[in-house]
Amino acid sequence: MELTLLLKTSELNSELLDMIKKLYKKKKVCITIKDANELDETEYLLASEANREYLLNAIKSDEGYEFSNEEFDKILKGQKPDLSKIKKVKIKK
């Protein structure tokens, strides 16, 4: 199991360590600390194995979603898009 967390240093506390201990029980773990500001978007998206697998499968898929620039802006801002304006489409290859 791999776990990637993106945190502010102010969010580091003993509860986080307790959570890691519970998740991994008595296993050995490797903790790597990186300055997230140094990661580019691609590195961040590929940092987790599960996310990397999901993205690679999505690239291979022949289906995708079509939506307006306004809905895309909402997604980028972390807002909920109007799902009625998003439609599933076949991707031409």
C-alpha positions as CSV (number, residue, x, y, z in Angstrom):
1,M,0.0,0.0,0.0
2,E,1.2,3.5,-0.9
3,L,0.1,6.7,0.8
4,T,0.8,10.2,-0.5
5,L,-0.3,13.1,1.6
6,L,-0.1,16.8,0.6
7,L,0.0,18.8,3.8
8,K,0.9,22.2,5.2
9,T,3.6,22.0,7.9
10,S,1.0,23.4,10.3
11,E,-1.0,20.2,9.8
12,L,1.8,17.9,10.9
13,N,1.0,16.5,14.4
14,S,1.0,13.4,16.5
15,E,-2.5,12.4,15.2
16,L,-0.9,12.0,11.8
17,L,1.7,9.7,13.1
18,D,-0.9,7.7,15.0
19,M,-2.9,7.3,11.8
20,I,0.2,6.1,9.9
21,K,0.9,3.6,12.7
22,K,-2.7,2.3,12.6
23,L,-2.6,2.0,8.8
24,Y,0.7,0.2,8.6
25,K,0.6,-1.6,12.0
26,K,4.0,-3.1,12.7
27,K,5.4,-2.8,9.2
28,K,8.4,-0.9,8.2
29,V,7.6,2.4,6.4
30,C,9.6,4.8,4.4
31,I,8.8,8.5,4.9
32,T,10.0,11.0,2.3
33,I,9.5,14.7,2.8
34,K,9.5,17.0,-0.3
35,D,8.7,20.6,-0.7
36,A,5.4,20.4,-2.6
37,N,6.2,23.8,-4.2
38,E,9.0,22.0,-6.1
39,L,6.7,19.4,-7.7
40,D,5.3,20.3,-11.1
41,E,1.7,19.3,-11.8
42,T,2.7,16.1,-13.7
43,E,5.0,14.9,-10.8
44,Y,2.2,15.6,-8.3
45,L,-0.4,13.7,-10.3
46,L,1.9,10.7,-10.8
47,A,3.2,10.7,-7.3
48,S,0.7,8.1,-6.1
49,E,0.7,4.6,-7.7
50,A,-3.1,4.5,-7.7
51,N,-3.5,7.9,-9.3
52,R,-0.8,7.0,-11.9
53,E,-2.7,3.8,-12.8
54,Y,-6.0,5.7,-13.0
55,L,-4.5,8.3,-15.3
56,L,-2.8,5.7,-17.6
57,N,-6.1,3.8,-17.9
58,A,-8.0,7.0,-18.7
59,I,-5.5,7.8,-21.5
60,K,-6.1,4.4,-23.0
61,S,-9.9,4.7,-22.8
62,D,-12.1,5.5,-25.8
63,E,-14.5,7.5,-23.7
64,G,-14.2,10.9,-22.2
65,Y,-16.3,13.9,-21.0
66,E,-17.2,17.0,-22.8
67,F,-18.0,20.2,-20.9
68,S,-17.8,24.0,-21.3
69,N,-15.0,26.3,-20.3
70,E,-17.2,27.6,-17.5
71,E,-17.6,24.1,-16.0
72,F,-13.9,23.5,-16.4
73,D,-13.1,26.7,-14.5
74,K,-15.4,25.5,-11.7
75,I,-13.5,22.2,-11.5
76,L,-10.1,24.0,-11.4
77,K,-11.4,26.3,-8.6
78,G,-12.5,23.2,-6.6
79,Q,-16.2,24.1,-7.1
80,K,-18.9,21.6,-8.0
81,P,-19.7,21.7,-11.8
82,D,-23.2,21.5,-13.1
83,L,-23.3,17.8,-13.9
84,S,-26.2,18.3,-16.3
85,K,-23.8,20.2,-18.6
86,I,-21.2,17.4,-18.7
87,K,-21.7,14.6,-21.1
88,K,-19.9,11.3,-21.8
89,V,-18.6,11.1,-25.3
90,K,-16.6,8.6,-27.5
91,I,-13.1,9.9,-28.2
92,K,-12.1,9.8,-31.9
93,K,-8.6,8.3,-32.3
